[in-house]
């Protein structure tokens, strides 16, 4: 039985004046119905480009190879006309900035109804009734929230709910959410995440949740993958990855998160929490990536063999966590004791 969505050895190259820039290199993932897969990493690591590849919205100059299969059908081999029938109907996307995702001169009702008329061929009356139900479902009930409102008449969180309603309109099998909570305050973020989780549970769709926030992934994702410089560097069930962060980059992301500072033991006479750590350096430019592991120049565990060739994503060899894999020649060993994060937190906030 084929997976709902499966990506195999996805490579995306974009021509530039300086040469061909490899944006994605050998990316793979799998998603089943009713499952949420979180993709996490710094800006520029390839998360959004992966989402655009799934949607068939790569730049015109981009060259993509590998396979993106929707229930066995390779979407990379589909024509643009065929992809137009897939977008919105089988796969839908929630973009990270709702104000730019919505048309400012069209009512929210008209924008939700557009895909209903295009894909489902609903009449104007049936589409209007479906729009009202969708607005109710995403937490914008009438009569307070009329379909005749314009985007500028709504708050950021309300606009994001409209974007989600548009994505859900035709009952897609896969929902790709690209940083859906980035521009929202903490309370609204939690509401949007709860809404997405409820929708996945109700409909059985698969959700690809793209974020830079490990806390969002921990809260909402069944499985996760960590990306760096266009590659997947760690993947597995979310609980397993958080219990044993094998790749140094994954640990660096966690150490730089507010959650790490909250969990770290207080230090000093005042009992203050340590400051957030930062990963030194920056994500390499696609045209100038190191010959070996792209993270080696920033990695505290790097050795000479790390600079020879990019390590493959390989299982960590733990029988109880067979799906947990990392692309690292010298991964962190499992932490001992009852607290698997103690080793990481013990050093959090130490002055350099």
C-alpha positions as CSV (number, residue, x, y, z in Angstrom):
1,X,0.0,0.0,0.0
2,X,1.5,3.4,-1.1
3,X,1.9,6.3,1.3
4,X,-0.3,9.2,1.0
5,X,2.6,11.5,0.1
6,X,6.2,10.3,-0.5
7,X,9.2,12.2,-1.6
8,X,12.3,10.4,-2.8
9,X,15.7,11.9,-3.6
10,X,14.3,15.3,-4.4
11,X,16.9,17.6,-5.9
12,X,16.2,21.2,-6.9
13,X,18.7,23.4,-8.8
14,X,18.3,27.0,-9.7
15,X,20.6,28.6,-12.3
16,X,22.3,31.8,-11.2
17,X,24.9,34.1,-12.6
18,X,27.4,32.4,-10.4
19,X,26.4,28.9,-11.6
20,X,23.8,26.3,-10.7
21,X,22.7,26.7,-7.1
22,X,21.7,23.3,-5.5
23,X,18.7,24.3,-3.2
24,X,17.6,20.8,-2.3
25,X,19.8,17.8,-2.3
26,X,18.4,14.3,-1.8
27,X,15.4,15.2,0.3
28,X,13.0,12.4,1.2
29,X,9.9,12.2,3.4
30,X,6.8,10.1,3.8
31,X,3.3,11.0,5.1
32,X,0.3,8.9,5.9
33,X,-3.3,9.8,6.4
34,X,-4.1,11.4,9.7
35,X,-0.4,12.1,10.4
36,X,1.4,15.4,11.0
37,X,5.0,15.7,9.8
38,X,7.0,18.6,11.1
39,X,9.8,20.1,9.1
40,X,12.1,22.4,11.1
41,X,15.3,24.4,10.5
42,X,16.8,27.8,10.1
43,X,15.8,30.3,7.4
44,X,17.5,29.2,4.2
45,X,17.6,25.5,5.0
46,X,15.1,24.5,2.3
47,X,11.9,24.1,4.2
48,X,9.8,26.4,2.1
49,X,11.4,25.3,-1.2
50,X,10.3,21.7,-0.2
51,X,6.7,23.0,0.2
52,X,6.8,24.8,-3.1
53,X,8.1,21.6,-4.8
54,X,5.2,19.6,-3.4
55,X,2.7,22.2,-4.7
56,X,4.4,22.4,-8.1
57,X,5.2,26.1,-7.6
58,X,8.9,26.2,-8.0
59,X,10.4,29.1,-9.9
60,X,10.2,28.7,-13.7
61,X,14.0,28.4,-14.0
62,X,14.3,25.6,-11.4
63,X,15.2,22.1,-12.4
64,X,13.8,19.4,-10.1
65,X,14.6,15.6,-10.2
66,X,13.6,12.7,-8.0
67,X,10.0,11.9,-7.2
68,X,7.1,13.5,-5.4
69,X,4.4,10.8,-5.2
70,X,0.8,11.5,-4.2
71,X,-0.7,8.0,-3.6
72,X,1.8,6.6,-6.1
73,X,1.5,9.3,-8.8
74,X,4.7,11.2,-9.5
75,X,3.7,14.9,-9.5
76,X,7.1,15.9,-10.9
77,X,6.1,14.2,-14.2
78,X,2.7,16.0,-14.3
79,X,2.0,18.8,-16.7
80,X,1.0,22.3,-15.4
81,X,-2.6,21.6,-16.5
82,X,-2.6,18.4,-14.4
83,X,-1.1,20.2,-11.4
84,X,-3.8,22.8,-11.6
85,X,-6.3,20.0,-10.9
86,X,-4.2,18.8,-8.0
87,X,-3.6,22.2,-6.3
88,X,-6.5,23.1,-4.0
89,X,-8.3,19.9,-4.7
90,X,-5.8,17.1,-3.6
91,X,-3.1,19.3,-2.0
92,X,-3.6,22.7,-0.4
93,X,-1.2,25.2,1.2
94,X,-1.5,27.6,4.1
95,X,1.1,30.4,3.6
96,X,2.9,32.1,6.5
97,X,1.8,35.7,5.8
98,X,-2.0,35.8,5.5
99,X,-2.1,39.5,4.4
100,X,-0.1,38.8,1.3
101,X,-1.8,35.4,0.7
102,X,-5.2,37.1,0.5
103,X,-6.4,39.4,-2.3
104,X,-7.1,42.8,-0.6
105,X,-9.7,43.8,-3.1
106,X,-11.9,40.7,-2.9
107,X,-14.2,39.7,0.0
108,X,-13.1,36.7,2.1
109,X,-16.3,34.9,0.9
110,X,-15.4,35.3,-2.7
111,X,-11.9,34.1,-2.1
112,X,-13.0,30.9,-0.3
113,X,-15.7,30.2,-2.9
114,X,-13.2,30.5,-5.8
115,X,-11.9,26.9,-5.5
116,X,-15.3,25.5,-4.8
117,X,-16.5,26.8,-8.1
118,X,-13.3,25.8,-9.9
119,X,-12.8,22.3,-8.6
120,X,-16.2,21.2,-7.3
121,X,-18.4,23.1,-9.9
122,X,-20.8,24.2,-7.1
123,X,-23.5,26.7,-7.9
124,X,-23.3,30.2,-6.5
125,X,-25.9,29.3,-3.8
126,X,-24.2,26.0,-2.8
127,X,-20.8,27.7,-2.7
128,X,-22.2,30.5,-0.4
129,X,-23.6,27.9,1.9
130,X,-20.3,26.0,2.0
131,X,-18.4,29.2,2.6
132,X,-20.5,29.9,5.7
133,X,-19.9,26.4,7.1
134,X,-16.1,26.8,6.5
135,X,-16.0,30.1,8.3
136,X,-17.9,28.6,11.2
137,X,-15.4,25.6,11.2
138,X,-12.3,27.8,11.4
139,X,-13.7,29.9,14.3
140,X,-15.2,32.8,12.4
141,X,-19.0,32.4,13.1
142,X,-21.7,34.5,11.7
143,X,-23.2,37.0,11.9
144,X,-20.1,38.7,13.4
145,X,-17.9,37.4,10.6
146,X,-19.7,38.0,7.3
147,X,-18.4,36.6,4.0
148,X,-18.6,40.1,2.7
149,X,-15.8,41.3,4.9
150,X,-12.4,42.3,3.3
151,X,-9.1,41.1,4.7
152,X,-8.1,44.5,6.1
153,X,-11.2,44.3,8.4
154,X,-9.8,41.3,10.2
155,X,-6.9,40.8,12.6
156,X,-3.9,38.7,11.7
157,X,-5.2,35.6,13.5
158,X,-8.6,36.0,11.8
159,X,-7.0,36.4,8.4
160,X,-5.0,33.2,9.0
161,X,-8.2,31.4,9.7
162,X,-9.6,32.6,6.4
163,X,-6.4,31.2,4.6
164,X,-7.0,27.9,6.4
165,X,-10.7,28.0,5.3
166,X,-9.5,28.5,1.7
167,X,-7.1,25.6,1.9
168,X,-9.8,23.3,3.4
169,X,-12.6,24.3,1.0
170,X,-12.3,21.3,-1.3
171,X,-11.4,18.7,1.3
172,X,-7.7,18.1,0.3
173,X,-5.9,14.9,1.2
174,X,-2.7,16.8,2.1
175,X,-2.4,20.2,3.7
176,X,1.0,22.0,3.6
177,X,1.3,24.7,6.3
178,X,4.3,26.9,5.8
179,X,5.1,28.8,9.1
180,X,1.3,29.2,9.8
181,X,1.9,30.8,13.2
182,X,5.0,33.0,12.7
183,X,3.3,36.4,12.5
184,X,0.9,35.7,15.4
185,X,1.1,36.2,19.1
186,X,1.5,33.3,21.4
187,X,-2.1,32.9,22.4
188,X,-3.3,33.0,18.7
189,X,-0.5,30.6,17.8
190,X,-1.9,28.0,20.2
191,X,-5.4,28.5,18.8
192,X,-4.3,28.0,15.2
193,X,-2.3,24.9,16.1
194,X,-5.3,23.4,18.0
195,X,-7.4,24.2,15.0
196,X,-5.0,22.4,12.6
197,X,-4.8,19.4,15.0
198,X,-8.6,19.1,15.2
199,X,-9.0,19.3,11.4
200,X,-6.4,16.5,10.9
201,X,-8.2,14.3,13.5
202,X,-11.6,15.0,11.9
203,X,-10.8,14.6,8.3
204,X,-7.9,12.2,8.3
205,X,-5.8,14.4,6.0
206,X,-2.1,14.5,6.2
207,X,-0.4,17.6,7.4
208,X,3.1,18.9,6.6
209,X,3.9,21.5,9.2
210,X,6.9,23.7,8.3
211,X,8.3,25.9,11.1
212,X,11.5,27.2,12.6
213,X,10.0,26.6,16.1
214,X,10.9,23.3,17.8
215,X,8.1,24.0,20.3
216,X,5.5,24.0,17.6
217,X,6.8,20.7,16.2
218,X,6.8,19.1,19.7
219,X,3.3,20.2,20.3
220,X,1.7,19.2,17.0
221,X,3.8,16.7,15.0
222,X,3.8,12.9,15.1
223,X,7.1,12.7,13.2
224,X,9.6,15.4,12.4
225,X,12.6,16.0,10.1
226,X,15.4,18.6,10.6
227,X,16.8,20.3,7.5
228,X,20.0,22.1,7.1
229,X,21.5,23.5,3.9
230,X,19.0,21.8,1.6
231,X,19.4,18.3,3.2
232,X,17.6,16.3,5.9
233,X,20.0,15.9,8.8
234,X,17.8,14.1,11.3
235,X,14.3,12.4,11.2
236,X,12.1,10.2,13.2
237,X,9.2,10.1,15.6
238,X,9.0,13.4,17.4
239,X,9.2,11.9,20.8
240,X,12.3,9.9,19.8
241,X,14.1,12.9,18.3
242,X,13.4,15.0,21.4
243,X,14.5,12.2,23.7
244,X,17.8,11.7,21.8
245,X,18.9,14.6,19.6
246,X,21.6,12.8,17.7
247,X,22.7,15.5,15.2
248,X,24.7,18.4,16.7
249,X,22.6,20.8,14.6
250,X,19.4,19.5,16.2
251,X,20.9,20.1,19.6
252,X,22.1,23.6,18.6
253,X,18.5,24.5,17.5
254,X,17.1,23.3,20.8
255,X,19.8,25.1,22.8
256,X,18.9,28.3,21.0
257,X,15.2,28.0,21.8
258,X,13.4,29.7,24.7
259,X,12.3,26.3,26.0
260,X,16.0,25.3,26.6
261,X,16.5,28.4,28.7
262,X,13.4,27.7,30.7
263,X,14.4,24.1,31.4
264,X,18.1,24.9,32.1
265,X,19.0,25.1,35.8
266,X,19.3,28.6,37.3
267,X,22.8,29.9,37.9
268,X,24.4,32.7,39.9
269,X,23.5,34.3,43.2
270,X,20.3,35.8,41.8
271,X,19.2,32.4,40.5
272,X,18.8,33.8,37.0
273,X,18.2,31.6,34.0
274,X,21.1,31.5,31.5
275,X,20.9,33.4,28.3
276,X,20.0,31.7,25.0
277,X,22.9,30.0,23.1
278,X,23.5,30.7,19.5
279,X,24.9,28.5,16.8
280,X,28.0,30.2,15.5
281,X,28.3,31.1,11.8
282,X,25.5,30.9,9.3
283,X,23.9,28.6,6.8
284,X,26.2,28.4,3.8
285,X,25.4,29.9,0.4
286,X,24.2,27.1,-2.0
287,X,27.0,28.0,-4.4
288,X,29.7,27.7,-1.7
289,X,28.8,24.7,0.4
290,X,31.6,22.7,2.0
291,X,32.6,19.5,0.2
292,X,31.7,17.4,3.2
293,X,29.1,17.9,5.8
294,X,27.6,21.4,5.3
295,X,27.3,21.8,9.1
296,X,31.0,20.9,9.8
297,X,32.3,24.6,9.9
298,X,29.8,25.3,12.7
299,X,29.9,22.0,14.5
300,X,31.7,21.4,17.8
301,X,32.0,17.7,17.1
302,X,33.4,18.0,13.5
303,X,36.4,15.8,12.7
304,X,38.6,15.4,9.6
305,X,36.3,12.8,8.0
306,X,33.4,15.2,8.2
307,X,35.0,17.4,5.5
308,X,35.4,14.7,2.9
309,X,31.8,13.9,1.7
310,X,28.3,14.7,2.9
311,X,27.2,11.9,5.3
312,X,24.0,10.0,4.3
313,X,20.9,9.9,6.4
314,X,21.3,6.6,8.2
315,X,19.4,4.8,11.0
316,X,21.0,5.2,14.4
317,X,20.9,1.4,15.1
318,X,18.6,1.5,18.1
319,X,16.1,-1.4,18.0
320,X,13.5,0.5,20.0
321,X,13.6,3.5,17.6
322,X,14.2,2.0,14.1
323,X,12.8,5.1,12.3
324,X,15.2,7.5,14.0
325,X,18.0,8.5,11.6
326,X,20.7,11.1,11.4
327,X,23.1,12.3,8.7
328,X,26.2,12.5,10.9
329,X,29.4,10.6,11.2
330,X,29.8,11.5,14.9
331,X,26.3,11.7,16.3
332,X,25.7,12.4,20.0
333,X,25.3,9.2,22.0
334,X,22.0,8.6,23.9
335,X,21.9,10.6,27.1
336,X,21.9,8.5,30.2
337,X,19.6,8.8,33.2
338,X,16.0,9.8,33.5
339,X,16.5,13.1,31.8
340,X,17.5,12.7,28.2
341,X,18.1,16.5,27.8
342,X,20.3,16.8,30.8
343,X,23.6,16.7,28.9
344,X,22.5,19.5,26.6
345,X,21.0,21.7,29.4
346,X,24.0,21.2,31.6
347,X,26.0,23.4,29.4
348,X,23.2,25.9,28.4
349,X,24.2,29.4,28.9
350,X,27.8,28.9,29.8
351,X,29.8,31.9,28.9
352,X,32.1,31.4,25.9
